[in-house]
Amino acid sequence: MLTLKAGHEVAGRYLLREPIGSGGMGVVWQAWDETLKRIVAVKCARPDDEHAARRLRKEAQYAARLHHPNVVPVFDFVEEADAGSGEATCWIVMEYVPSRSLAQIVADSGPLPPEDAGSVGSQIAAALAKSHALGVVHGDVTPENILVTEDGVARLTDFGIARALWSDVTQTHTVTTGVVRGKPKYLAPELARGRPADEKADVFSLGASVFAAVEGQSPYGVADHPMAYVARAIEGHLEPAERAGPLTAPLAVLLEPDPRRRPDAAEAHRLLTRAAPPPPEVQGRLHDAHTPHLASLTLRLPRAVRRRRRPLAISAGALAVAAAVTAGILVATSGGDPDDTPRAPDAKPSATAPAQAGAIGGIRTADPCGLLDAASLSRFGDTELDPDYGELDRCDVLVLGDDGDEIAGVEANFLSEAREFDGGVQVRRVGNVHVTALTRVADHCERYIRTSDRRGIIIRGERRGAGAPDPCALADAATDYAVTVLDRGPVPRRAESWPATSLARLDACKLLGTATLDRVPDLRTRPSDHGFADWDCEWASADGDKAFVELSFTRDNQLEDDGRPKSLAGTTAYVSPEEEGEGSCVVYAPHRTYTNSVGDRTTELIRLTVLGQRPAEQECATAEALTATALKNIADQLPEAK
C-alpha cells in the first residue's frame, strides 16, 4: 500500500504539504496545486473495491455541481493505482478552508451559546436546501463535516463520501435491521430502522448536530457503545434540550422522529434563522461570497453504447386531447398580464429580441441540456446525461437499473411556438414562465413550459423497464429543475457552436423543392409546419389525411436495425416500410458520424417519412426518391461533408 508523506505528488499536479485531518473516510491533506498556483485540500480515500470507487466518483461529480457559499466545493477527482499492490487510491480535491470543525470547536471550548449554534445551523440548512433542490442528499451531516471559519461562516463538506465508501466506522450491525450506515449519535430514526438516506434524514442529522453543539451531547444522550445510540434511535427516544433557549422549539421540530412530520431543509433554514439569525457581518460575507466555479477536471463516466428505443410519438393533437381529458381543473391565468394575451397562430417570436429570464433566446445556440441535471434526479437511481440522441433540440437524462441498463428517462425538447390548450388543464405561473401538467399516457408523462419569449419546452418522463420510477414523478422533478434555471435567466447557451458540417446549419424546408414534392399525390408543396430552428419540416394535403411528408434532422448511435439497407445518392440509407402504420414508409439516411461530449460515437442523420393512400411499396419508392434529392442538396450546401 502506498505510504503518503509530504512531497508526494498526485496526478502530477497536487503536491502534498501536511495532513490537516483524518477520520473513517480518509486522510485530508493540505496541498499545492501546481497548475493553478493555489492551496487546496485533498482527501485521500481507499475504496474497498471497484464498485465503491465508481460510487465515490459519481458522488464527487454530484458534489462538484453544488455552488453555494455554505458548501465546500469539489474541484477535481483523481483515481490512481498503486504500482506495487494495484490497489486504487482516490483523491478528492476541494477548496482549502482555514477553519475548525464544529466537533473540534465543542471539544476545545465546550458547548456553544444558542445564538452561535443557531447561526451555524441556519447556514448549513441553507446549504442543504440548495443541495436537496438539485437532488443531492448529503448522507452524513455531522459536527465533523461542518467547518466553521474564524469569522463565523459555516461550510458543509464531504457530500456523499460516507455513502459511497461505507467504511466500518460508519456501519453498525443490529439484530433487527442488519447494517445501519451512519454515525449513530446523529442518526435519523428511520435510518436506524433500515431505510435509505434521504433529504429528511439530512434534516434530522442537522438538528442532531446543532443539538450536540448547544447541549454538548447527542440528542440520544450519552452511551458507552454505538449500539445504545442505535437502539435509542429505533425507539425514537430523545433527550430534552436544556441549554438551547430560543433553539428549543426549532430543534424539537427538526428532531421529529416521524420523517413525514419533519420539515424540509428550506423550512429548517427559516426556523433556525428566525430563532438565531447569523450576525450581520456573517450575513454580509455570505452575500458577497463567490463560490469557486472552476472544475479543473471534467469528469465523465464511461458508458456502454446503447440502442435507445424511440419514445412514443405524441403529436400536438394528442397533447391537446390529453389536456382536454384532465377533468375538473380550470385554466389559471393572471388577469391583465400581457403574457396571457392570446397570440395569432402564425405570429412567430422575434429571433432578435433580447433574452430575458424564462426565454429560450437564440434558437440555434440554446442548449436543452442546460435545463436538465443528472444529479437532480439521482434519487430515482443512477443517472447520466445523454446529450446527443434524437432531435437536435433534445437532451436526455437516463435512469439506470442495477445491471446498468436503462429503466427510465427524461428528455427536454424545444418548440418554436407556444401552445395554447383548450379545455380544463392546470396552468401555474412561475416567474416568467407558465407550466402545464398534461395527463399521463401509458408509460409517458409530459410537462409543458411556455417561455417568456412565447416558445415552448416539453419535459417528457418515460418508464422503460421493471422497477422504473413513476414517469410523472420524473417529469415533475426535471421540470422543477428546469424552472429553477429559467427563473435565473434564459436557457443556457451551447458550449460550442455547431460544426460547419452539421445539419444544424441547414433549413429542412429548403431541402425538398416543388418539383420533388409533386411526386406525392395530393400533397401541398408549401410547408404546413416548421419545426424548432427549421430542423424539422412537414408538408400535408389540404385535408391533412391523404398525404403527409416530414423531413427531420436527428441523431442515433445505431442504424443497422432501422430497416433494409438501400444505396441512395452514394449513401447507405435504411428503409422501414409501414413504421408509422399502413401506407407509410420511413427512410433513415446518415450524414456524418462523430464522437460526442461523453465519448459515444453518434450519427447525425435525416429521417424522412411519407404517409399516403398507396401501398407501402409505392410510398417507399417515393420516400427513397425524396431522400436522394435531400442528400444531394445537403452535399451542395455543406461541401465539407461530401
Long-range contacts (C-beta under 8 A, 24 or more apart in sequence): 1-46, 1-82, 1-85, 1-87, 2-82, 2-84, 2-85, 2-87, 2-89, 4-29, 4-44, 9-34, 10-42, 10-78, 10-80, 10-91, 11-78, 11-80, 11-91, 14-40, 14-42, 14-78, 14-91, 14-93, 16-42, 21-101, 23-144, 23-169, 24-162, 24-167, 24-168, 24-169, 24-170, 25-158, 25-161, 25-162, 25-165, 25-167, 25-169, 25-170, 26-161, 26-165, 30-96, 31-93, 33-93, 33-296, 35-296, 36-294, 36-296, 38-96, 39-96, 40-75, 40-93, 40-94, 40-95, 40-96, 41-72, 41-93, 41-94, 41-95, 41-96, 41-97, 42-91, 42-92, 42-93, 42-94, 43-91, 43-92, 43-94, 43-158, 43-161, 44-89, 44-90, 44-91, 45-89, 45-90, 45-91, 45-92, 45-161, 45-165, 46-87, 46-88, 46-89, 46-90, 47-88, 47-90, 47-164, 47-165, 48-165, 50-88, 52-164, 52-165, 52-166, 53-79, 53-88, 53-90, 54-301, 55-163, 55-164, 55-165, 56-90, 56-92, 56-161, 56-164, 56-165, 57-90, 57-299, 57-301, 58-164, 58-301, 58-382, 59-159, 59-160, 59-161, 59-163, 59-164, 60-92, 60-160, 60-161, 60-299, 61-299, 61-301, 61-375, 62-136, 62-159, 62-160, 62-375, 62-378, 63-136, 63-159, 63-160, 64-295, 64-299, 65-134, 65-136, 65-373, 65-375, 66-130, 66-131, 66-134, 66-136, 66-159, 67-291, 67-293, 68-126, 68-127, 68-130, 68-131, 68-291, 69-153, 69-285, 69-286, 69-289, 69-291, 70-123, 70-124, 70-126, 70-127, 70-130, 70-153, 70-154, 70-155, 70-156, 70-286, 71-127, 71-130, 71-131, 71-155, 71-156, 71-157, 71-159, 71-291, 72-97, 72-147, 72-155, 72-156, 72-157, 73-291, 73-292, 74-159, 74-295, 75-292, 75-294, 75-295, 75-296, 75-297, 76-295, 76-296, 76-297, 77-297, 77-299, 78-297, 92-161, 93-296, 94-157, 95-292, 97-147, 97-149, 97-155, 97-157, 98-149, 98-150, 99-147, 99-148, 99-149, 99-150, 99-155, 100-147, 100-148, 101-143, 101-144, 101-145, 101-146, 101-147, 101-148, 102-143, 102-144, 102-146, 102-147, 102-148, 102-154, 102-209, 102-213, 103-142, 103-143, 103-144, 103-146, 105-148, 105-213, 106-143, 106-212, 106-213, 106-216, 110-216, 111-213, 111-214, 111-215, 111-216, 111-243, 112-213, 112-214, 113-214, 114-214, 114-243, 114-244, 114-245, 114-246, 114-247, 114-275, 114-276, 115-246, 115-276, 116-152, 116-213, 116-276, 117-210, 117-213, 117-214, 117-244, 117-247, 117-276, 118-210, 118-214, 118-246, 118-247, 118-250, 118-272, 118-275, 118-276, 118-277, 119-152, 119-154, 119-276, 119-277, 119-278, 119-279, 119-282, 120-146, 120-148, 120-154, 120-210, 120-213, 121-206, 121-207, 121-209, 121-210, 121-213, 121-247, 121-268, 121-272, 121-276, 122-269, 122-272, 122-273, 122-276, 122-277, 122-278, 123-153, 123-154, 123-278, 123-282, 123-286, 124-154, 124-156, 124-206, 124-209, 125-203, 125-206, 125-265, 125-266, 125-268, 125-269, 125-272, 125-273, 126-265, 126-269, 127-155, 127-156, 128-156, 128-199, 128-202, 128-203, 128-206, 128-265, 128-268, 128-269, 129-264, 129-265, 129-266, 129-268, 129-269, 131-159, 131-265, 132-199, 132-202, 132-264, 132-265, 132-266, 133-376, 133-480, 133-481, 133-484, 134-373, 134-375, 134-376, 134-481, 135-373, 135-375, 135-376, 135-377, 135-378, 135-379, 135-477, 135-481, 136-160, 136-375, 136-376, 136-378, 137-163, 137-197, 137-198, 137-199, 137-201, 137-202, 137-378, 137-379, 138-202, 138-205, 139-163, 139-182, 139-197, 139-201, 139-202, 140-170, 140-182, 140-183, 140-205, 141-186, 141-202, 141-205, 141-206, 141-209, 142-183, 142-185, 142-186, 142-205, 142-209, 143-186, 143-209, 143-212, 143-213, 144-183, 146-209, 151-281, 151-282, 151-285, 152-278, 152-279, 152-281, 152-282, 153-282, 153-285, 153-286, 153-289, 163-197, 172-226, 172-227, 172-230, 174-227, 174-230, 174-234, 176-234, 177-234, 180-230, 184-220, 184-226, 184-227, 184-229, 184-230, 184-233, 185-212, 185-218, 185-220, 185-229, 186-212, 186-218, 187-229, 187-230, 187-233, 188-233, 188-259, 189-233, 189-234, 189-236, 189-257, 190-259, 191-233, 192-230, 192-233, 192-234, 193-234, 198-259, 198-379, 199-264, 199-265, 200-259, 200-262, 200-264, 201-259, 202-265, 203-254, 203-262, 203-263, 203-264, 203-265, 203-268, 204-254, 204-255, 204-256, 204-259, 204-262, 206-254, 206-265, 206-268, 207-250, 207-251, 207-253, 207-254, 207-255, 207-268, 208-255, 210-247, 210-251, 210-254, 210-272, 211-241, 211-244, 211-251, 211-255, 214-241, 214-243, 214-244, 214-247, 215-239, 215-241, 215-242, 215-243, 215-244, 216-243, 219-251, 219-255, 246-275, 246-276, 247-272, 247-275, 247-276, 249-275, 250-274, 250-275, 300-597, 300-598, 300-599, 301-384, 301-598, 302-599, 303-384, 303-598, 303-599, 303-600, 304-404, 305-557, 305-558, 305-600, 305-601, 306-405, 306-406, 306-557, 307-557, 307-558, 307-561, 308-386, 308-389, 308-390, 308-406, 308-556, 308-557, 309-464, 310-390, 311-390, 311-411, 311-444, 311-460, 311-462, 312-441, 312-442, 312-443, 312-444, 312-462, 314-441, 314-444, 314-446, 314-460, 316-419, 318-441, 319-419, 319-421, 319-438, 319-446, 319-448, 320-421, 320-422, 320-423, 322-438, 322-439, 322-441, 322-446, 323-421, 323-422, 323-423, 323-425, 323-436, 323-438, 323-439, 324-421, 324-422, 324-423, 324-424, 324-425, 325-423, 325-439, 326-423, 326-424, 326-425, 326-426, 326-437, 326-438, 326-439, 327-424, 328-424, 329-424, 329-425, 329-426, 330-424, 331-421, 331-424, 331-425, 331-426, 331-427, 332-426, 332-427, 332-428, 332-429, 333-427, 333-429, 334-429, 339-432, 339-434, 339-452, 342-420, 343-418, 343-454, 348-416, 348-417, 349-416, 349-417, 349-453, 349-454, 349-455, 350-453, 353-453, 355-453, 355-489, 355-490, 356-432, 356-452, 356-453, 356-489, 356-490, 357-431, 357-432, 357-452, 357-486, 357-487, 357-488, 357-489, 357-490, 358-431, 358-432, 358-433, 358-451, 358-452, 358-453, 358-486, 358-487, 358-490, 359-432, 359-451, 359-452, 359-453, 359-455, 359-490, 359-491, 360-414, 360-451, 360-453, 360-455, 360-457, 360-490, 360-491, 361-453, 361-490, 361-491, 361-493, 362-493, 363-414, 363-416, 363-532, 363-533, 364-498, 364-504, 364-533, 365-493, 365-494, 365-497, 366-393, 366-414, 366-490, 366-491, 366-492, 366-493, 366-494, 367-395, 367-491, 367-492, 367-493, 367-494, 367-495, 368-393, 368-394, 368-395, 368-412, 368-413, 368-414, 368-457, 368-491, 369-395, 369-412, 370-485, 370-491, 370-492, 370-493, 371-395, 371-412, 371-457, 371-459, 371-481, 371-482, 371-485, 371-486, 371-491, 371-492, 372-396, 372-397, 372-410, 372-412, 372-478, 372-481, 372-482, 373-397, 373-481, 376-477, 376-478, 376-481, 377-410, 377-474, 377-477, 377-478, 377-481, 379-477, 380-408, 380-469, 380-473, 380-474, 380-477, 381-407, 381-408, 381-469, 384-598, 385-598, 386-598, 387-596, 387-597, 387-598, 388-555, 388-596, 388-597, 388-598, 388-600, 388-602, 389-555, 389-556, 389-557, 389-602, 390-554, 390-555, 390-556, 391-532, 391-535, 391-536, 391-552, 391-553, 391-554, 391-555, 392-503, 392-504, 392-533, 392-535, 392-553, 392-554, 392-555, 393-532, 393-533, 393-535, 397-478, 399-468, 399-469, 399-474, 401-465, 401-467, 401-468, 405-465, 406-464, 406-465, 407-463, 407-464, 407-465, 407-466, 407-467, 407-468, 408-461, 408-462, 408-463, 408-464, 408-465, 408-468, 408-469, 408-471, 408-474, 409-461, 409-462, 409-464, 409-474, 410-459, 410-460, 410-461, 410-462, 410-474, 410-475, 410-477, 410-478, 411-459, 411-460, 411-462, 412-457, 412-458, 412-459, 412-460, 412-478, 412-482, 413-457, 413-458, 413-460, 413-532, 414-455, 414-456, 414-457, 414-532, 414-533, 415-455, 415-456, 415-457, 415-458, 415-532, 416-455, 416-456, 416-530, 416-531, 416-532, 416-533, 417-454, 417-455, 417-456, 418-450, 418-451, 418-454, 418-455, 418-456, 419-448, 419-450, 419-456, 421-448, 430-483, 430-486, 430-487, 431-483, 431-486, 431-487, 432-486, 432-487, 433-483, 433-486, 433-487, 435-479, 435-483, 437-476, 440-471, 440-472, 443-471, 444-471, 445-470, 445-471, 445-472, 445-474, 445-475, 446-475, 447-475, 447-476, 447-478, 447-479, 449-479, 449-482, 449-483, 449-486, 451-486, 451-491, 455-532, 457-482, 457-491, 495-597, 499-594, 500-638, 500-640, 501-592, 501-638, 501-640, 501-641, 502-592, 502-604, 503-535, 503-553, 503-591, 503-592, 503-604, 503-606, 503-634, 503-638, 504-533, 504-535, 504-553, 505-638, 506-534, 506-553, 506-634, 506-637, 506-638, 507-534, 507-537, 508-534, 508-535, 508-536, 508-537, 508-551, 508-552, 508-553, 508-606, 509-534, 509-537, 509-551, 510-633, 511-537, 511-551, 511-606, 511-629, 511-630, 511-633, 511-634, 512-537, 512-539, 512-549, 512-551, 512-626, 512-629, 512-630, 512-633, 513-629, 516-625, 516-626, 516-629, 517-549, 517-626, 519-622, 519-625, 519-626, 520-547, 520-549, 520-610, 520-612, 520-622, 520-626, 521-546, 521-547, 521-612, 521-613, 521-614, 522-546, 522-547, 522-612, 522-613, 523-547, 523-548, 523-549, 546-612, 546-613, 547-611, 547-612, 547-613, 548-609, 548-610, 548-611, 548-612, 549-608, 549-609, 549-610, 549-611, 549-626, 550-607, 550-608, 550-609, 551-606, 551-607, 551-608, 551-626, 551-630, 552-606, 552-607, 552-608, 553-604, 553-605, 553-606, 553-607, 554-604, 554-605, 554-606, 554-607, 555-602, 555-603, 555-604, 555-605, 556-588, 556-602, 556-603, 556-605, 557-600, 557-601, 557-602, 557-603, 559-588, 559-590, 559-603, 559-605, 562-588, 563-587, 563-588, 566-624, 568-624, 568-627, 568-628, 568-631, 569-627, 569-628, 569-629, 569-631, 569-632, 569-635, 570-631, 571-631, 573-624, 573-627, 575-620, 575-623, 575-624, 577-616, 577-617, 577-619, 577-620, 578-616, 579-609, 580-609, 580-611, 581-611, 582-616, 583-611, 583-612, 583-613, 583-614, 583-615, 583-616, 583-619, 584-609, 584-610, 584-611, 584-612, 584-616, 584-619, 585-609, 585-610, 585-616, 585-619, 585-620, 585-622, 585-623, 586-610, 586-623, 587-620, 587-623, 587-624, 587-626, 587-627, 589-627, 589-630, 589-631, 591-634, 591-641, 592-641, 606-630, 606-631, 606-634
